[in-house]
Amino acid sequence: MTKTERAIREIEEILKVDTRGLTIQELSERTRVSRITASIAIARLEGEGVIKVRPIGNCKLHYLKK
């Protein structure tokens, strides 16, 4: 399993539990990967329609779709 695949699984699990929405920085810290790897994982999840993104000012909050 690659780092990105591991990050994808972990991000899905984190967003199932924490429904308030998290930034890329918060997700990268919780999965212990770089922001770049977290961004790639998030982009894949967003492309697959698994997560939704809500921009707030400079930040983007990421949520798991129900």
Distance bins in CASP14 RR format, pairs under 12 A and 6 or more apart:
PFRMAT RR
TARGET T0000
AUTHOR 0000-0000-0000
RMODE 2
METHOD distances of the structure
MODEL  1
1 7 0 0 0 0 1 0 0 0 0 0 0
1 8 0 0 0 0 1 0 0 0 0 0 0
1 9 0 0 0 0 1 0 0 0 0 0 0
1 10 0 0 0 0 0 1 0 0 0 0 0
2 8 0 0 0 0 1 0 0 0 0 0 0
2 9 0 0 0 0 0 1 0 0 0 0 0
2 33 0 0 0 0 0 1 0 0 0 0 0
2 37 0 0 0 0 1 0 0 0 0 0 0
2 40 0 0 0 0 0 1 0 0 0 0 0
2 41 0 0 0 0 0 1 0 0 0 0 0
2 44 0 0 0 0 0 1 0 0 0 0 0
3 9 0 0 0 0 0 1 0 0 0 0 0
3 10 0 0 0 0 0 1 0 0 0 0 0
3 28 0 0 0 0 0 1 0 0 0 0 0
3 31 0 0 0 0 1 0 0 0 0 0 0
3 32 0 0 0 0 1 0 0 0 0 0 0
3 33 1 0 1 0 0 0 0 0 0 0 0
3 34 0 0 0 0 1 0 0 0 0 0 0
3 36 0 0 0 0 0 1 0 0 0 0 0
3 37 1 0 1 0 0 0 0 0 0 0 0
3 38 0 0 0 0 0 1 0 0 0 0 0
3 40 0 0 0 0 1 0 0 0 0 0 0
3 41 0 0 0 0 1 0 0 0 0 0 0
4 10 0 0 0 0 0 1 0 0 0 0 0
4 11 0 0 0 0 0 1 0 0 0 0 0
4 31 0 0 0 0 0 1 0 0 0 0 0
4 33 0 0 0 0 1 0 0 0 0 0 0
4 34 0 0 0 0 0 1 0 0 0 0 0
4 36 0 0 0 0 1 0 0 0 0 0 0
4 37 1 0 1 0 0 0 0 0 0 0 0
4 38 0 0 0 0 1 0 0 0 0 0 0
4 39 0 0 0 0 0 1 0 0 0 0 0
4 40 1 0 1 0 0 0 0 0 0 0 0
4 41 1 0 1 0 0 0 0 0 0 0 0
4 42 0 0 0 0 0 1 0 0 0 0 0
4 43 0 0 0 0 1 0 0 0 0 0 0
4 44 1 0 0 1 0 0 0 0 0 0 0
4 45 0 0 0 0 0 1 0 0 0 0 0
5 11 0 0 0 0 0 1 0 0 0 0 0
5 12 0 0 0 0 0 1 0 0 0 0 0
5 31 0 0 0 0 0 1 0 0 0 0 0
5 33 0 0 0 0 0 1 0 0 0 0 0
5 37 0 0 0 0 0 1 0 0 0 0 0
5 40 0 0 0 0 0 1 0 0 0 0 0
5 41 0 0 0 0 1 0 0 0 0 0 0
5 44 0 0 0 0 1 0 0 0 0 0 0
5 45 0 0 0 0 0 1 0 0 0 0 0
6 12 0 0 0 0 0 1 0 0 0 0 0
6 13 0 0 0 0 0 1 0 0 0 0 0
6 31 1 0 0 1 0 0 0 0 0 0 0
6 32 0 0 0 0 1 0 0 0 0 0 0
6 33 1 0 0 1 0 0 0 0 0 0 0
6 37 0 0 0 0 1 0 0 0 0 0 0
6 38 0 0 0 0 0 1 0 0 0 0 0
6 40 0 0 0 0 0 1 0 0 0 0 0
6 41 0 0 0 0 1 0 0 0 0 0 0
7 13 0 0 0 0 0 1 0 0 0 0 0
7 14 0 0 0 0 0 1 0 0 0 0 0
7 24 0 0 0 0 0 1 0 0 0 0 0
7 27 0 0 0 0 1 0 0 0 0 0 0
7 28 0 0 0 0 1 0 0 0 0 0 0
7 29 0 0 0 0 0 1 0 0 0 0 0
7 30 0 0 0 0 1 0 0 0 0 0 0
7 31 1 0 1 0 0 0 0 0 0 0 0
7 32 0 0 0 0 1 0 0 0 0 0 0
7 33 1 0 1 0 0 0 0 0 0 0 0
7 34 0 0 0 0 1 0 0 0 0 0 0
7 35 0 0 0 0 0 1 0 0 0 0 0
7 36 0 0 0 0 0 1 0 0 0 0 0
7 37 1 0 1 0 0 0 0 0 0 0 0
7 38 1 0 0 1 0 0 0 0 0 0 0
7 39 0 0 0 0 1 0 0 0 0 0 0
7 40 1 0 0 1 0 0 0 0 0 0 0
7 41 1 0 1 0 0 0 0 0 0 0 0
7 42 0 0 0 0 1 0 0 0 0 0 0
7 43 0 0 0 0 0 1 0 0 0 0 0
7 44 0 0 0 0 1 0 0 0 0 0 0
7 45 0 0 0 0 1 0 0 0 0 0 0
8 14 0 0 0 0 0 1 0 0 0 0 0
8 15 0 0 0 0 0 1 0 0 0 0 0
8 27 0 0 0 0 0 1 0 0 0 0 0
8 31 0 0 0 0 1 0 0 0 0 0 0
8 33 0 0 0 0 0 1 0 0 0 0 0
8 37 0 0 0 0 1 0 0 0 0 0 0
8 38 0 0 0 0 1 0 0 0 0 0 0
8 39 0 0 0 0 0 1 0 0 0 0 0
8 40 0 0 0 0 1 0 0 0 0 0 0
8 41 1 0 1 0 0 0 0 0 0 0 0
8 42 0 0 0 0 1 0 0 0 0 0 0
8 43 0 0 0 0 0 1 0 0 0 0 0
8 44 1 0 0 1 0 0 0 0 0 0 0
8 45 1 0 0 1 0 0 0 0 0 0 0
8 46 0 0 0 0 0 1 0 0 0 0 0
8 47 0 0 0 0 0 1 0 0 0 0 0
8 48 0 0 0 0 1 0 0 0 0 0 0
8 50 0 0 0 0 1 0 0 0 0 0 0
8 51 0 0 0 0 0 1 0 0 0 0 0
9 15 0 0 0 0 0 1 0 0 0 0 0
9 16 0 0 0 0 0 1 0 0 0 0 0
9 31 0 0 0 0 1 0 0 0 0 0 0
9 33 0 0 0 0 0 1 0 0 0 0 0
9 41 0 0 0 0 1 0 0 0 0 0 0
9 44 0 0 0 0 0 1 0 0 0 0 0
9 45 0 0 0 0 0 1 0 0 0 0 0
9 50 0 0 0 0 0 1 0 0 0 0 0
10 16 0 0 0 0 0 1 0 0 0 0 0
10 17 0 0 0 0 0 1 0 0 0 0 0
10 18 0 0 0 0 0 1 0 0 0 0 0
10 22 0 0 0 0 0 1 0 0 0 0 0
10 27 0 0 0 0 1 0 0 0 0 0 0
10 28 0 0 0 0 0 1 0 0 0 0 0
10 29 0 0 0 0 0 1 0 0 0 0 0
10 30 1 0 0 1 0 0 0 0 0 0 0
10 31 1 0 1 0 0 0 0 0 0 0 0
10 32 0 0 0 0 1 0 0 0 0 0 0
10 33 0 0 0 0 1 0 0 0 0 0 0
10 37 0 0 0 0 0 1 0 0 0 0 0
10 38 0 0 0 0 1 0 0 0 0 0 0
10 41 0 0 0 0 1 0 0 0 0 0 0
10 42 0 0 0 0 0 1 0 0 0 0 0
10 45 0 0 0 0 0 1 0 0 0 0 0
11 17 0 0 0 0 0 1 0 0 0 0 0
11 18 0 0 0 0 0 1 0 0 0 0 0
11 21 0 0 0 0 0 1 0 0 0 0 0
11 22 0 0 0 0 1 0 0 0 0 0 0
11 23 0 0 0 0 0 1 0 0 0 0 0
11 24 0 0 0 0 1 0 0 0 0 0 0
11 26 0 0 0 0 0 1 0 0 0 0 0
11 27 1 0 1 0 0 0 0 0 0 0 0
11 28 0 0 0 0 1 0 0 0 0 0 0
11 29 0 0 0 0 0 1 0 0 0 0 0
11 30 0 0 0 0 1 0 0 0 0 0 0
11 31 1 0 0 1 0 0 0 0 0 0 0
11 32 0 0 0 0 0 1 0 0 0 0 0
11 33 0 0 0 0 1 0 0 0 0 0 0
11 37 0 0 0 0 0 1 0 0 0 0 0
11 38 1 0 0 1 0 0 0 0 0 0 0
11 39 0 0 0 0 0 1 0 0 0 0 0
11 40 0 0 0 0 0 1 0 0 0 0 0
11 41 1 0 1 0 0 0 0 0 0 0 0
11 42 1 0 0 1 0 0 0 0 0 0 0
11 43 0 0 0 0 0 1 0 0 0 0 0
11 44 0 0 0 0 1 0 0 0 0 0 0
11 45 1 0 0 1 0 0 0 0 0 0 0
11 46 0 0 0 0 0 1 0 0 0 0 0
11 48 0 0 0 0 0 1 0 0 0 0 0
11 50 0 0 0 0 1 0 0 0 0 0 0
11 51 1 0 0 1 0 0 0 0 0 0 0
11 62 1 0 0 1 0 0 0 0 0 0 0
11 63 0 0 0 0 0 1 0 0 0 0 0
11 64 0 0 0 0 1 0 0 0 0 0 0
12 18 0 0 0 0 0 1 0 0 0 0 0
12 27 0 0 0 0 0 1 0 0 0 0 0
12 31 0 0 0 0 0 1 0 0 0 0 0
12 41 0 0 0 0 1 0 0 0 0 0 0
12 42 0 0 0 0 0 1 0 0 0 0 0
12 44 0 0 0 0 0 1 0 0 0 0 0
12 45 1 0 0 1 0 0 0 0 0 0 0
12 48 0 0 0 0 0 1 0 0 0 0 0
12 49 0 0 0 0 0 1 0 0 0 0 0
12 50 1 0 0 1 0 0 0 0 0 0 0
12 51 0 0 0 0 1 0 0 0 0 0 0
12 62 0 0 0 0 0 1 0 0 0 0 0
12 63 0 0 0 0 0 1 0 0 0 0 0
12 64 1 0 0 1 0 0 0 0 0 0 0
12 65 0 0 0 0 0 1 0 0 0 0 0
13 27 0 0 0 0 0 1 0 0 0 0 0
13 30 0 0 0 0 1 0 0 0 0 0 0
13 31 0 0 0 0 1 0 0 0 0 0 0
13 45 0 0 0 0 0 1 0 0 0 0 0
13 50 0 0 0 0 0 1 0 0 0 0 0
13 64 0 0 0 0 1 0 0 0 0 0 0
14 20 0 0 0 0 0 1 0 0 0 0 0
14 21 0 0 0 0 1 0 0 0 0 0 0
14 22 1 0 0 1 0 0 0 0 0 0 0
14 23 0 0 0 0 0 1 0 0 0 0 0
14 26 0 0 0 0 1 0 0 0 0 0 0
14 27 1 0 0 1 0 0 0 0 0 0 0
14 28 0 0 0 0 0 1 0 0 0 0 0
14 29 0 0 0 0 0 1 0 0 0 0 0
14 30 1 0 1 0 0 0 0 0 0 0 0
14 31 1 0 0 1 0 0 0 0 0 0 0
14 32 0 0 0 0 0 1 0 0 0 0 0
14 33 0 0 0 0 0 1 0 0 0 0 0
14 38 0 0 0 0 0 1 0 0 0 0 0
14 41 0 0 0 0 0 1 0 0 0 0 0
14 42 0 0 0 0 0 1 0 0 0 0 0
14 45 0 0 0 0 0 1 0 0 0 0 0
14 51 0 0 0 0 0 1 0 0 0 0 0
14 62 0 0 0 0 1 0 0 0 0 0 0
14 63 0 0 0 0 0 1 0 0 0 0 0
14 64 0 0 0 0 1 0 0 0 0 0 0
15 21 1 0 0 1 0 0 0 0 0 0 0
15 22 1 0 0 1 0 0 0 0 0 0 0
15 23 0 0 0 0 0 1 0 0 0 0 0
15 26 0 0 0 0 0 1 0 0 0 0 0
15 27 0 0 0 0 1 0 0 0 0 0 0
15 30 0 0 0 0 0 1 0 0 0 0 0
15 31 0 0 0 0 0 1 0 0 0 0 0
15 41 0 0 0 0 0 1 0 0 0 0 0
15 42 0 0 0 0 1 0 0 0 0 0 0
15 45 0 0 0 0 1 0 0 0 0 0 0
15 46 0 0 0 0 0 1 0 0 0 0 0
15 50 0 0 0 0 1 0 0 0 0 0 0
15 51 1 0 0 1 0 0 0 0 0 0 0
15 52 0 0 0 0 0 1 0 0 0 0 0
15 53 0 0 0 0 0 1 0 0 0 0 0
15 61 0 0 0 0 0 1 0 0 0 0 0
15 62 1 0 0 1 0 0 0 0 0 0 0
15 63 1 0 0 1 0 0 0 0 0 0 0
15 64 1 1 0 0 0 0 0 0 0 0 0
15 65 0 0 0 0 1 0 0 0 0 0 0
15 66 0 0 0 0 0 1 0 0 0 0 0
16 22 0 0 0 0 0 1 0 0 0 0 0
16 50 0 0 0 0 0 1 0 0 0 0 0
16 51 0 0 0 0 0 1 0 0 0 0 0
16 63 0 0 0 0 0 1 0 0 0 0 0
16 64 1 0 1 0 0 0 0 0 0 0 0
16 65 0 0 0 0 0 1 0 0 0 0 0
16 66 0 0 0 0 0 1 0 0 0 0 0
17 30 0 0 0 0 0 1 0 0 0 0 0
17 64 0 0 0 0 1 0 0 0 0 0 0
18 26 0 0 0 0 1 0 0 0 0 0 0
18 27 0 0 0 0 1 0 0 0 0 0 0
18 30 0 0 0 0 1 0 0 0 0 0 0
18 61 0 0 0 0 0 1 0 0 0 0 0
18 62 0 0 0 0 0 1 0 0 0 0 0
18 63 0 0 0 0 1 0 0 0 0 0 0
18 64 0 0 0 0 1 0 0 0 0 0 0
19 51 0 0 0 0 0 1 0 0 0 0 0
19 52 0 0 0 0 0 1 0 0 0 0 0
19 61 0 0 0 0 0 1 0 0 0 0 0
19 62 0 0 0 0 0 1 0 0 0 0 0
19 63 1 0 0 1 0 0 0 0 0 0 0
19 64 1 0 0 1 0 0 0 0 0 0 0
19 65 0 0 0 0 0 1 0 0 0 0 0
19 66 0 0 0 0 1 0 0 0 0 0 0
20 26 0 0 0 0 0 1 0 0 0 0 0
20 54 0 0 0 0 0 1 0 0 0 0 0
20 56 0 0 0 0 0 1 0 0 0 0 0
20 61 1 0 0 1 0 0 0 0 0 0 0
20 62 0 0 0 0 0 1 0 0 0 0 0
20 63 0 0 0 0 1 0 0 0 0 0 0
20 64 0 0 0 0 0 1 0 0 0 0 0
21 27 0 0 0 0 1 0 0 0 0 0 0
21 30 0 0 0 0 0 1 0 0 0 0 0
21 42 0 0 0 0 0 1 0 0 0 0 0
21 51 0 0 0 0 1 0 0 0 0 0 0
21 52 0 0 0 0 1 0 0 0 0 0 0
21 53 0 0 0 0 1 0 0 0 0 0 0
21 54 1 0 0 1 0 0 0 0 0 0 0
21 56 0 0 0 0 1 0 0 0 0 0 0
21 59 0 0 0 0 0 1 0 0 0 0 0
21 60 0 0 0 0 1 0 0 0 0 0 0
21 61 1 0 1 0 0 0 0 0 0 0 0
21 62 1 0 1 0 0 0 0 0 0 0 0
21 63 1 0 1 0 0 0 0 0 0 0 0
21 64 0 0 0 0 1 0 0 0 0 0 0
22 28 0 0 0 0 1 0 0 0 0 0 0
22 29 0 0 0 0 1 0 0 0 0 0 0
22 30 1 0 0 1 0 0 0 0 0 0 0
22 31 0 0 0 0 0 1 0 0 0 0 0
22 38 0 0 0 0 1 0 0 0 0 0 0
22 42 0 0 0 0 1 0 0 0 0 0 0
22 51 0 0 0 0 0 1 0 0 0 0 0
22 53 0 0 0 0 0 1 0 0 0 0 0
22 54 0 0 0 0 0 1 0 0 0 0 0
22 59 0 0 0 0 1 0 0 0 0 0 0
22 60 0 0 0 0 1 0 0 0 0 0 0
22 61 1 0 0 1 0 0 0 0 0 0 0
22 62 1 0 1 0 0 0 0 0 0 0 0
22 63 0 0 0 0 1 0 0 0 0 0 0
22 64 0 0 0 0 0 1 0 0 0 0 0
23 29 0 0 0 0 1 0 0 0 0 0 0
23 30 0 0 0 0 0 1 0 0 0 0 0
23 35 0 0 0 0 1 0 0 0 0 0 0
23 38 0 0 0 0 1 0 0 0 0 0 0
23 39 0 0 0 0 0 1 0 0 0 0 0
23 42 0 0 0 0 1 0 0 0 0 0 0
23 53 0 0 0 0 0 1 0 0 0 0 0
23 54 0 0 0 0 0 1 0 0 0 0 0
23 55 0 0 0 0 0 1 0 0 0 0 0
23 56 0 0 0 0 1 0 0 0 0 0 0
23 57 0 0 0 0 0 1 0 0 0 0 0
23 58 0 0 0 0 1 0 0 0 0 0 0
23 59 1 0 1 0 0 0 0 0 0 0 0
23 60 1 0 0 1 0 0 0 0 0 0 0
23 61 1 0 0 1 0 0 0 0 0 0 0
23 62 1 0 0 1 0 0 0 0 0 0 0
23 63 0 0 0 0 0 1 0 0 0 0 0
24 30 0 0 0 0 0 1 0 0 0 0 0
24 31 0 0 0 0 0 1 0 0 0 0 0
24 33 0 0 0 0 0 1 0 0 0 0 0
24 34 0 0 0 0 0 1 0 0 0 0 0
24 35 1 0 1 0 0 0 0 0 0 0 0
24 36 0 0 0 0 1 0 0 0 0 0 0
24 37 0 0 0 0 0 1 0 0 0 0 0
24 38 1 0 1 0 0 0 0 0 0 0 0
24 39 1 0 1 0 0 0 0 0 0 0 0
24 40 0 0 0 0 0 1 0 0 0 0 0
24 41 0 0 0 0 1 0 0 0 0 0 0
24 42 1 0 0 1 0 0 0 0 0 0 0
24 43 0 0 0 0 0 1 0 0 0 0 0
24 45 0 0 0 0 0 1 0 0 0 0 0
24 46 0 0 0 0 0 1 0 0 0 0 0
24 51 0 0 0 0 0 1 0 0 0 0 0
24 53 0 0 0 0 1 0 0 0 0 0 0
24 58 0 0 0 0 0 1 0 0 0 0 0
24 59 0 0 0 0 1 0 0 0 0 0 0
24 60 1 0 0 1 0 0 0 0 0 0 0
24 61 0 0 0 0 1 0 0 0 0 0 0
24 62 1 0 0 1 0 0 0 0 0 0 0
25 31 0 0 0 0 0 1 0 0 0 0 0
25 33 0 0 0 0 0 1 0 0 0 0 0
25 34 0 0 0 0 0 1 0 0 0 0 0
25 35 1 0 0 1 0 0 0 0 0 0 0
25 36 0 0 0 0 0 1 0 0 0 0 0
25 38 0 0 0 0 1 0 0 0 0 0 0
25 39 0 0 0 0 0 1 0 0 0 0 0
25 42 0 0 0 0 0 1 0 0 0 0 0
25 58 0 0 0 0 0 1 0 0 0 0 0
25 59 0 0 0 0 1 0 0 0 0 0 0
25 60 0 0 0 0 0 1 0 0 0 0 0
25 61 0 0 0 0 0 1 0 0 0 0 0
25 62 0 0 0 0 0 1 0 0 0 0 0
26 35 0 0 0 0 0 1 0 0 0 0 0
26 38 0 0 0 0 1 0 0 0 0 0 0
26 42 0 0 0 0 0 1 0 0 0 0 0
26 59 0 0 0 0 1 0 0 0 0 0 0
26 60 0 0 0 0 0 1 0 0 0 0 0
26 61 0 0 0 0 1 0 0 0 0 0 0
26 62 0 0 0 0 1 0 0 0 0 0 0
27 33 0 0 0 0 1 0 0 0 0 0 0
27 34 0 0 0 0 0 1 0 0 0 0 0
27 35 0 0 0 0 1 0 0 0 0 0 0
27 37 0 0 0 0 0 1 0 0 0 0 0
27 38 1 0 1 0 0 0 0 0 0 0 0
27 39 0 0 0 0 1 0 0 0 0 0 0
27 40 0 0 0 0 0 1 0 0 0 0 0
27 41 0 0 0 0 1 0 0 0 0 0 0
27 42 1 0 0 1 0 0 0 0 0 0 0
27 45 0 0 0 0 0 1 0 0 0 0 0
27 51 0 0 0 0 0 1 0 0 0 0 0
27 53 0 0 0 0 0 1 0 0 0 0 0
27 60 0 0 0 0 0 1 0 0 0 0 0
27 61 0 0 0 0 0 1 0 0 0 0 0
27 62 1 0 0 1 0 0 0 0 0 0 0
27 63 0 0 0 0 0 1 0 0 0 0 0
27 64 0 0 0 0 0 1 0 0 0 0 0
28 34 1 0 0 1 0 0 0 0 0 0 0
28 35 1 0 1 0 0 0 0 0 0 0 0
28 36 0 0 0 0 1 0 0 0 0 0 0
28 37 1 0 0 1 0 0 0 0 0 0 0
28 38 1 1 0 0 0 0 0 0 0 0 0
28 39 0 0 0 0 1 0 0 0 0 0 0
28 40 0 0 0 0 0 1 0 0 0 0 0
28 41 0 0 0 0 1 0 0 0 0 0 0
28 42 0 0 0 0 1 0 0 0 0 0 0
28 62 0 0 0 0 0 1 0 0 0 0 0
29 35 0 0 0 0 1 0 0 0 0 0 0
29 38 0 0 0 0 1 0 0 0 0 0 0
30 38 0 0 0 0 1 0 0 0 0 0 0
30 41 0 0 0 0 0 1 0 0 0 0 0
30 62 0 0 0 0 0 1 0 0 0 0 0
31 37 0 0 0 0 1 0 0 0 0 0 0
31 38 1 0 0 1 0 0 0 0 0 0 0
31 39 0 0 0 0 0 1 0 0 0 0 0
31 40 0 0 0 0 0 1 0 0 0 0 0
31 41 1 0 0 1 0 0 0 0 0 0 0
31 42 0 0 0 0 0 1 0 0 0 0 0
32 38 0 0 0 0 1 0 0 0 0 0 0
33 39 0 0 0 0 1 0 0 0 0 0 0
33 40 0 0 0 0 1 0 0 0 0 0 0
33 41 1 0 0 1 0 0 0 0 0 0 0
33 42 0 0 0 0 0 1 0 0 0 0 0
34 40 0 0 0 0 1 0 0 0 0 0 0
34 41 0 0 0 0 0 1 0 0 0 0 0
35 41 0 0 0 0 0 1 0 0 0 0 0
35 42 0 0 0 0 0 1 0 0 0 0 0
36 42 0 0 0 0 0 1 0 0 0 0 0
36 43 0 0 0 0 0 1 0 0 0 0 0
37 43 0 0 0 0 0 1 0 0 0 0 0
37 44 0 0 0 0 0 1 0 0 0 0 0
38 44 0 0 0 0 0 1 0 0 0 0 0
38 45 0 0 0 0 0 1 0 0 0 0 0
38 60 0 0 0 0 0 1 0 0 0 0 0
38 62 0 0 0 0 1 0 0 0 0 0 0
39 45 0 0 0 0 0 1 0 0 0 0 0
39 46 0 0 0 0 0 1 0 0 0 0 0
39 53 0 0 0 0 0 1 0 0 0 0 0
39 60 0 0 0 0 0 1 0 0 0 0 0
39 62 0 0 0 0 0 1 0 0 0 0 0
40 46 0 0 0 0 0 1 0 0 0 0 0
40 47 0 0 0 0 0 1 0 0 0 0 0
41 47 0 0 0 0 0 1 0 0 0 0 0
41 48 0 0 0 0 0 1 0 0 0 0 0
41 50 0 0 0 0 0 1 0 0 0 0 0
41 51 0 0 0 0 1 0 0 0 0 0 0
41 62 0 0 0 0 0 1 0 0 0 0 0
42 48 0 0 0 0 0 1 0 0 0 0 0
42 49 0 0 0 0 0 1 0 0 0 0 0
42 50 0 0 0 0 1 0 0 0 0 0 0
42 51 1 0 0 1 0 0 0 0 0 0 0
42 52 0 0 0 0 0 1 0 0 0 0 0
42 53 1 0 0 1 0 0 0 0 0 0 0
42 60 0 0 0 0 1 0 0 0 0 0 0
42 61 0 0 0 0 0 1 0 0 0 0 0
42 62 1 0 0 1 0 0 0 0 0 0 0
42 63 0 0 0 0 0 1 0 0 0 0 0
42 64 0 0 0 0 0 1 0 0 0 0 0
43 49 0 0 0 0 0 1 0 0 0 0 0
43 50 0 0 0 0 0 1 0 0 0 0 0
43 51 0 0 0 0 1 0 0 0 0 0 0
43 53 0 0 0 0 1 0 0 0 0 0 0
43 60 0 0 0 0 0 1 0 0 0 0 0
43 62 0 0 0 0 0 1 0 0 0 0 0
44 50 0 0 0 0 1 0 0 0 0 0 0
44 51 0 0 0 0 1 0 0 0 0 0 0
45 51 1 0 1 0 0 0 0 0 0 0 0
45 52 0 0 0 0 1 0 0 0 0 0 0
45 53 0 0 0 0 1 0 0 0 0 0 0
45 62 0 0 0 0 1 0 0 0 0 0 0
45 63 0 0 0 0 0 1 0 0 0 0 0
45 64 0 0 0 0 1 0 0 0 0 0 0
45 65 0 0 0 0 1 0 0 0 0 0 0
46 52 1 0 0 1 0 0 0 0 0 0 0
46 53 1 0 0 1 0 0 0 0 0 0 0
46 54 0 0 0 0 0 1 0 0 0 0 0
46 60 0 0 0 0 1 0 0 0 0 0 0
46 62 0 0 0 0 1 0 0 0 0 0 0
46 63 0 0 0 0 0 1 0 0 0 0 0
46 64 0 0 0 0 0 1 0 0 0 0 0
46 65 0 0 0 0 1 0 0 0 0 0 0
47 53 0 0 0 0 0 1 0 0 0 0 0
47 65 0 0 0 0 0 1 0 0 0 0 0
48 64 0 0 0 0 0 1 0 0 0 0 0
48 65 0 0 0 0 1 0 0 0 0 0 0
49 62 0 0 0 0 0 1 0 0 0 0 0
49 63 0 0 0 0 0 1 0 0 0 0 0
49 64 0 0 0 0 0 1 0 0 0 0 0
49 65 1 0 0 1 0 0 0 0 0 0 0
49 66 0 0 0 0 0 1 0 0 0 0 0
50 62 0 0 0 0 0 1 0 0 0 0 0
50 63 0 0 0 0 0 1 0 0 0 0 0
50 64 1 0 0 1 0 0 0 0 0 0 0
50 65 1 0 0 1 0 0 0 0 0 0 0
50 66 0 0 0 0 0 1 0 0 0 0 0
51 60 0 0 0 0 0 1 0 0 0 0 0
51 61 0 0 0 0 0 1 0 0 0 0 0
51 62 1 0 1 0 0 0 0 0 0 0 0
51 63 1 0 0 1 0 0 0 0 0 0 0
51 64 1 0 1 0 0 0 0 0 0 0 0
51 65 1 0 0 1 0 0 0 0 0 0 0
51 66 0 0 0 0 0 1 0 0 0 0 0
52 60 0 0 0 0 0 1 0 0 0 0 0
52 61 0 0 0 0 1 0 0 0 0 0 0
52 62 1 0 0 1 0 0 0 0 0 0 0
52 63 1 0 1 0 0 0 0 0 0 0 0
52 64 0 0 0 0 1 0 0 0 0 0 0
52 65 1 0 1 0 0 0 0 0 0 0 0
52 66 0 0 0 0 1 0 0 0 0 0 0
53 59 0 0 0 0 0 1 0 0 0 0 0
53 60 1 0 1 0 0 0 0 0 0 0 0
53 61 1 0 0 1 0 0 0 0 0 0 0
53 62 1 0 1 0 0 0 0 0 0 0 0
53 63 1 0 0 1 0 0 0 0 0 0 0
53 64 0 0 0 0 0 1 0 0 0 0 0
53 65 0 0 0 0 0 1 0 0 0 0 0
54 60 1 0 0 1 0 0 0 0 0 0 0
54 61 1 0 1 0 0 0 0 0 0 0 0
54 62 1 0 0 1 0 0 0 0 0 0 0
54 63 1 0 0 1 0 0 0 0 0 0 0
54 65 0 0 0 0 0 1 0 0 0 0 0
55 61 1 0 0 1 0 0 0 0 0 0 0
55 62 0 0 0 0 0 1 0 0 0 0 0
56 62 0 0 0 0 0 1 0 0 0 0 0
56 63 0 0 0 0 0 1 0 0 0 0 0
END
